[in-house]
Amino acid sequence: MAGSSRASVVTPTSQNQDGIPAELPSAIEIDAEDKTVTLPLFQGRGPDDEDVHYVLTETSGLDHALRLGLNWAPKLRNALETPAVQEVSMGMSEQFEPRNSQIRFAGTVDFSSDRNVAPGPDGFPLDAENTQPGSVGDDAYSPFVTTPSRNVVFNAPHVENSTGEHDGLVEIDKESMTVTLELVEGFYEERGELYLSTDAYPADVAALEGATHAPTLSGAPAAGDRDLESSAREPIFPIVNGPMGEDNPERQGLRSAVAGEGGPLNVTRSDQVCHDPQGPTDCSLFYSPLWDVHPIVWTEAAIEEGRRRRLTDREEIIELVLAGDLASAADGPVNSLLGNVRAANAAVNCPIISVEEEGSQSRPSDPYIA
């Protein structure tokens, strides 16, 4: 997939539609060179009967995922009956159908603010008092929605309404009902991946991500928990103090991102692939777009002895934590399944759009090809 100049655009229509492939099936176009994705755009109604435009990326129901071309995220069901899921009314319909113009959201987003990211003394952590996200959800808004039956969850982030547009929005076409959004680069098992960053909490994390601040996401179970029966989250590892330098091939980290050198190049714990829907053990049952933030720092000893480098795999991160080269940068709940790394009081809605094929092991900014 990556590492060739034959093409920079993936057209997921060429993928095997029997399962959940390594590219979001409903994506119209994925441009890995420009780091954008074009998705179908849907229209609903806000709480005051205003137009709301949104996209769909995940669902907890496998049948719905296959029918609509979405990522399957079964753990999202564990967020039902929490503030992290808002109920939508469907008019006369009982099934969630995105082309149903009668869909009404209980909450919505104010996109009118100017985003501002204020570096702290070391770049990151940020100066939270002077940092502001570009959009904020109201008390009822969550990107995760369910119908009155409350048996399935959909990831439906709002991207535009009368107050403005999401900070990640590149182009919106209301005639063709498509929207192009910016993508973020990261790693999964030494492979490059591209994902959206649509919603987050708290406010400073949302501002850094260019995401909507959605405080209701804090109600999703639970920081530091990735159990299939209880958690709606899955870990992500941002490296706080990775190597710096815009042209440094080892560059990575939150401080590098705040300095304007590029994205943070986070490492995720799971992917979204489901090769065989008839055998769910061949699927990423742990996958969730709601990433539980587990920030990591290189220790002074590792830096002084020249062991700091770019990290691309969560197993490598856990090994380095156990070896003492890395340490938790948060004081939240201990995740006993991840080398006792601590979770932060933060989560980000980051649907995976594309993951490189196994064996490619290329670095970000290499072109993806079909």
FIDRENBA-574464 format. One line per 5 residues: number of its first residue (from 1); their letters; for each residue x, y, z of C-alpha. Coordinates in steps of 0.02 Angstrom, whole numbers. Example, Ala and Ser with C-alpha at 12.3 -4.5 7.8 and 13.67 -1.06 7.14 Angstrom:
1) AS) 615 -225 390 ~ 684 -53 357
***
This chain:
1) MAGSS) 0 0 0 ~ 131 127 50 ~ 305 158 -13 ~ 265 177 -199 ~ 234 328 -308
6) RASVV) 111 242 -424 ~ -36 330 -344 ~ -82 435 -195 ~ -267 401 -193 ~ -357 248 -127
11) TPTSQ) -531 213 -195 ~ -611 94 -68 ~ -738 34 -197 ~ -602 -85 -254 ~ -593 -169 -84
16) NQDGI) -675 -332 -33 ~ -844 -280 35 ~ -878 -446 123 ~ -793 -383 281 ~ -726 -224 358
21) PAELP) -568 -188 256 ~ -415 -85 300 ~ -498 67 220 ~ -666 138 272 ~ -781 58 141
26) SAIEI) -897 208 126 ~ -756 331 92 ~ -773 406 -80 ~ -589 452 -94 ~ -438 441 21
31) DAEDK) -294 552 -32 ~ -143 501 71 ~ -29 631 -8 ~ -138 777 43 ~ -200 681 196
36) TVTLP) -386 704 163 ~ -539 593 148 ~ -700 628 55 ~ -854 552 139 ~ -1041 549 109
41) LFQGR) -1125 696 195 ~ -1289 676 288 ~ -1417 804 345 ~ -1523 802 501 ~ -1608 925 614
46) GPDDE) -1539 1007 769 ~ -1632 1036 932 ~ -1702 1201 866 ~ -1752 1123 699 ~ -1598 1195 613
51) DVHYV) -1501 1103 477 ~ -1358 995 542 ~ -1232 906 431 ~ -1137 755 492 ~ -1036 604 436
56) LTETS) -1045 420 485 ~ -891 316 524 ~ -930 178 651 ~ -1070 75 724 ~ -1081 -54 861
61) GLDHA) -1192 -164 751 ~ -1102 -277 628 ~ -1252 -288 510 ~ -1263 -98 508 ~ -1076 -85 475
66) LRLGL) -1088 -200 324 ~ -1246 -115 259 ~ -1180 62 273 ~ -994 33 242 ~ -938 83 416
71) NWAPK) -805 25 539 ~ -869 -103 664 ~ -841 -49 845 ~ -938 -170 957 ~ -870 -92 1117
76) LRNAL) -971 67 1084 ~ -1123 -26 1152 ~ -1045 -11 1324 ~ -1076 177 1316 ~ -1266 156 1303
81) ETPAV) -1362 235 1446 ~ -1219 357 1480 ~ -1206 544 1437 ~ -1080 495 1302 ~ -1223 438 1189
86) QEVSM) -1363 553 1134 ~ -1531 487 1076 ~ -1596 541 907 ~ -1779 540 856 ~ -1819 458 690
91) GMSEQ) -1992 518 643 ~ -2097 368 594 ~ -1947 254 562 ~ -1879 131 690 ~ -1713 96 601
96) FEPRN) -1569 220 589 ~ -1565 272 408 ~ -1444 416 374 ~ -1541 477 222 ~ -1693 504 333
101) SQIRF) -1711 693 340 ~ -1821 677 495 ~ -1675 626 606 ~ -1669 751 748 ~ -1521 770 866
106) AGTVD) -1545 816 1048 ~ -1380 912 1049 ~ -1273 1007 925 ~ -1112 1107 906 ~ -1064 1290 908
111) FSSDR) -930 1307 773 ~ -911 1496 789 ~ -758 1507 904 ~ -582 1542 845 ~ -466 1399 887
116) NVAPG) -310 1446 984 ~ -171 1332 1044 ~ -59 1417 1173 ~ 103 1325 1211 ~ 156 1301 1392
121) PDGFP) 333 1333 1457 ~ 392 1169 1376 ~ 272 1178 1230 ~ 168 1036 1299 ~ 76 1031 1420
126) LDAEN) -18 1178 1345 ~ -63 1341 1429 ~ -240 1282 1463 ~ -306 1454 1515 ~ -264 1530 1346
131) TQPGS) -303 1379 1238 ~ -474 1371 1156 ~ -554 1243 1040 ~ -635 1304 880 ~ -800 1216 915
136) VGDDA) -895 1164 1071 ~ -1038 1042 1092 ~ -1185 1088 1201 ~ -1237 990 1356 ~ -1330 861 1252
141) YSPFV) -1208 842 1107 ~ -1107 686 1078 ~ -1045 615 913 ~ -1110 447 973 ~ -1296 424 944
146) TTPSR) -1429 292 969 ~ -1609 270 918 ~ -1756 257 1040 ~ -1732 67 1042 ~ -1560 97 1120
151) NVVFN) -1482 -62 1055 ~ -1350 6 935 ~ -1230 154 933 ~ -1173 255 781 ~ -1027 376 770
156) APHVE) -1102 530 686 ~ -991 682 715 ~ -1066 850 666 ~ -961 944 538 ~ -1068 1095 491
161) NSTGE) -1220 1196 541 ~ -1278 1378 540 ~ -1139 1428 662 ~ -997 1371 549 ~ -889 1222 505
166) HDGLV) -778 1096 593 ~ -594 1148 597 ~ -547 990 503 ~ -667 1026 359 ~ -580 1058 193
171) EIDKE) -728 1066 73 ~ -914 1037 85 ~ -1030 1008 -64 ~ -1213 1011 -14 ~ -1271 976 -192
176) SMTVT) -1176 812 -209 ~ -1188 785 -19 ~ -1002 753 6 ~ -875 825 126 ~ -685 822 126
181) LELVE) -597 817 294 ~ -416 824 352 ~ -333 663 408 ~ -203 634 544 ~ -55 517 527
186) GFYEE) -12 387 658 ~ 51 209 682 ~ -21 38 715 ~ 98 -111 732 ~ 239 -22 638
191) RGELY) 121 23 496 ~ 60 195 450 ~ -122 238 474 ~ -234 386 437 ~ -377 439 548
196) LSTDA) -498 580 578 ~ -497 684 737 ~ -675 748 763 ~ -715 766 948 ~ -622 765 1114
201) YPADV) -617 814 1296 ~ -553 911 1391 ~ -549 1079 1301 ~ -360 1094 1282 ~ -348 920 1204
206) AALEG) -490 965 1085 ~ -399 1125 1035 ~ -236 1032 1005 ~ -327 903 899 ~ -427 1031 801
211) ATHAP) -580 939 865 ~ -748 986 940 ~ -744 996 1128 ~ -876 868 1181 ~ -878 862 1373
216) TLSGA) -1007 722 1370 ~ -873 602 1309 ~ -803 599 1486 ~ -952 489 1531 ~ -896 348 1417
221) PAAGD) -830 199 1515 ~ -693 213 1565 ~ -519 288 1575 ~ -390 151 1595 ~ -514 11 1552
226) RDLES) -514 -87 1388 ~ -618 -236 1443 ~ -736 -300 1307 ~ -881 -311 1429 ~ -865 -140 1510
231) SAREP) -760 -18 1408 ~ -810 92 1262 ~ -631 153 1239 ~ -466 88 1170 ~ -292 155 1213
236) IFPIV) -190 276 1110 ~ -11 326 1153 ~ 43 506 1122 ~ 230 530 1152 ~ 256 693 1244
241) NGPMG) 441 724 1217 ~ 492 627 1062 ~ 633 682 947 ~ 614 859 879 ~ 654 935 710
246) EDNPE) 542 957 558 ~ 665 867 445 ~ 715 737 574 ~ 660 563 512 ~ 638 511 695
251) RQGLR) 526 661 735 ~ 375 624 845 ~ 277 691 991 ~ 161 821 1064 ~ 298 950 1092
256) SAVAG) 350 931 911 ~ 169 954 856 ~ 145 1109 963 ~ 306 1180 888 ~ 226 1166 716
261) EGGPL) 342 1029 653 ~ 201 911 602 ~ 73 795 679 ~ 111 702 842 ~ 118 529 758
266) NVTRS) 25 438 896 ~ 24 249 915 ~ -143 158 926 ~ -181 -6 1013 ~ -302 -84 887
271) DQVCH) -358 -71 707 ~ -532 -85 634 ~ -511 -230 514 ~ -638 -373 508 ~ -593 -498 371
276) DPQGP) -731 -624 406 ~ -896 -562 482 ~ -951 -742 501 ~ -804 -774 619 ~ -792 -624 734
281) TDCSL) -632 -693 812 ~ -550 -636 650 ~ -607 -458 687 ~ -539 -317 795 ~ -666 -338 934
286) FYSPL) -570 -215 1043 ~ -574 -74 914 ~ -658 87 963 ~ -642 260 884 ~ -647 333 1060
291) WDVHP) -462 331 1102 ~ -416 327 1286 ~ -264 442 1300 ~ -111 361 1382 ~ 27 493 1365
296) IVWTE) 207 432 1376 ~ 371 523 1410 ~ 550 472 1375 ~ 650 469 1536 ~ 802 580 1559
301) AAIEE) 916 429 1565 ~ 852 363 1398 ~ 874 535 1318 ~ 1050 562 1389 ~ 1105 389 1331
306) GRRRR) 1039 416 1156 ~ 898 289 1156 ~ 758 410 1111 ~ 684 373 940 ~ 521 364 843
311) LTDRE) 401 232 910 ~ 280 140 796 ~ 213 -9 894 ~ 120 -24 1060 ~ 216 -182 1110
316) EIIEL) 379 -86 1093 ~ 306 52 1202 ~ 256 -70 1339 ~ 428 -153 1334 ~ 514 15 1352
321) VLAGD) 400 63 1497 ~ 444 -99 1587 ~ 629 -68 1548 ~ 621 108 1620 ~ 655 206 1461
326) LASAA) 476 269 1453 ~ 359 323 1591 ~ 179 379 1610 ~ 147 564 1586 ~ -24 556 1671
331) DGPVN) -83 522 1847 ~ -249 440 1804 ~ -305 259 1820 ~ -175 123 1798 ~ -202 10 1648
336) SLLGN) -142 -159 1710 ~ -152 -231 1534 ~ -29 -103 1466 ~ 122 -116 1579 ~ 33 -13 1713
341) VRAAN) 37 141 1603 ~ -82 273 1672 ~ -226 347 1573 ~ -259 534 1568 ~ -428 613 1598
346) AAVNC) -447 633 1411 ~ -516 545 1258 ~ -523 583 1073 ~ -647 524 941 ~ -528 469 803
351) PIISV) -607 352 674 ~ -476 254 577 ~ -493 283 390 ~ -347 183 321 ~ -211 64 384
356) EEEGS) -62 6 283 ~ -51 -175 232 ~ 49 -292 342 ~ 233 -297 299 ~ 240 -121 226
361) QSRPS) 314 -41 384 ~ 334 128 301 ~ 342 298 378 ~ 206 432 370 ~ 193 538 213
366) DPYIA) 232 389 101 ~ 94 376 -30 ~ -41 246 -3 ~ -93 148 -156 ~ -234 29 -191
***
